[in-house]
């Protein structure tokens, strides 16, 4: 399916940040509740994707972008870390998956990496998020290591780190 030129825009204003937080709540609740449970999803949304958390991340050097096709349907967060571009977040709403928007966001991330002069993309993905792992592998990412992060409140993130050379 050919995309009708979705718009990708930088997250700069309080309104933009609130849009990302709203998208996160919708996407994460539907996608992650079956994987990690509703309590951990609620905790992680508050800790990582609340308006205040997003604002702090932007102040700490993360870049956020929203993809819209008439209305916002997904978002991307990246950060330059040494010689790699860390893809912190890449999400598309359930109704918009399978239509090329995730690939469009990944191509955009590659373009950003090129602008930074970086040749490696890195991301982490939940070990049980099999559909996303398969999508990343299809995009050329390889599983490099298993990583476990203690995120507080008795919760962990049990992930794979995946990398791709561009």
N, C-alpha and C positions, 0 to 999 in steps of 0.2 A: 504494500500500500504506500503510495506516495504521500508524504506529509505536505500539508498546505502551509509551509513556512512557519513553524512555531516560533514564537519570539522568546529569546532568552535574555533576561535583564538582570542587572546587578541589584542586590538587596542593599538599599542605602538608607531608607527612612524607617521610622517607627511603624508606619503602615505596612511597609514591605516585610519587616520582621514579624509583625503580627500575622501576615499572610503565611509566612513559612511555618510559624508555630501552629497555625490552624491546619495547614496541609499535613504537618507532622502528626498531629493528633489523629486526623482521619486515616492517614496511611499506616502509621505504626499500629493503631488499635486493630485495624482489620488484618494486617499482615503478621504482626508479631504475637498477638494474643495466643494463637494456637501453638506457637513455638516456645514462648517463655512465660506465658500466663499474664493475666490482666494486672496483677499487682506490680510485677516487675516492669511491665509496659508503662504504667502510670508513674512509677518511680523514675524511669529513664526519661520519659517525656519531660517531667519537671526538672530533672538534673541536666539534661542535654539539649532539650528543644523547647523550653519555655522562652518567652520573649527576653527575659533577663539573661538566660544562658546564651542565647544566640547573640545578644548584644555584647556580652563578654567575649565570646569567641571571635567576633568581628574585631573587637579591640585588641585581641591577642594574635591577629594576623590571618584569620580565616577569611575566605571570600565566600559569600553566598550568592547564588543565582536562582532565579525562578524561571521555569519554562511554562509558557502559556499558549493555549490554543483556544482563543476566545476568552478563556478564564484560566487561572493558574491550575496546573495539573501535576506539577512536580517541582523538585528542587535539587540543587547540587551545592555541596560545600567542599572547598579545596584549601590546601595550605602547602606552601613551599617548605619542605623539611630537608635541609642539606641538599643532596643531589637528586631528590625525588619530589614528585608532586603527590601528596597524600590526598586521596579522595576520601574525605571524612564522611560524607553523606551523598547518596545518589538515589533518589526515590521518585517514583511515578505513581499516581493514584491508580487504584485497582481497575477502574473503568477505562483507563488510558493505556494499560499495559498491553504489550503485544502489537503495538502500532508504530514502533520505531522511535519513540520518545526517549527511552533509556539509551539507545544507541546515539541519538542526537546529543544527549547530555554528555556521553562519553567522548564523542568527537569534539565537543566544545572543551572538555577537560584536556584533551590532547593538544588542542590549539593553545590553551592557556599554558600548558607545560612547555610547548615550543617557544612561547613568548618569554617564559622565564629561563629558557635555555636548558631545560631539564629533559632527560631521556628515559626516565623511569617513572612509571605510575605505580602507586601502592595503595592498597585498601585492605580493610578487614571486613569479614563477613561471618555471621553466626554459622557454626558448624552444621546446624540442622536446617539452614535456609537453602535447601537443595536447588530450588528453582533459580535463585540468584547466583549460586555457585556455578550452575550449568551455563547461565547467561554470561558470566564473567569469563569462563573458560572458552566459550564460543567467540568472545571478543579478544582472545589471545592472552588472558591472564593465566598464570600458573600458581598453584598453591606452594608457598615457600615454607611456612612453619605454622604450628599451632600456637595460639596465644590465649592466655587467660588473664583477664583484668578484674581485680576486685574493685567494684564501683560503689561499695558502701552499702549499708543497710542490710547486709547479709546476701547481697546479689553479686554475681559475677557475669562477665561477658566471656563466653566460651567460643572463640573465633578461630578462623584461619586467616593468615595474612596472605594476600595474593599480590603478585607483581607482574608488570608487563613492561618490556623495553619498547620504546617507540623510535 
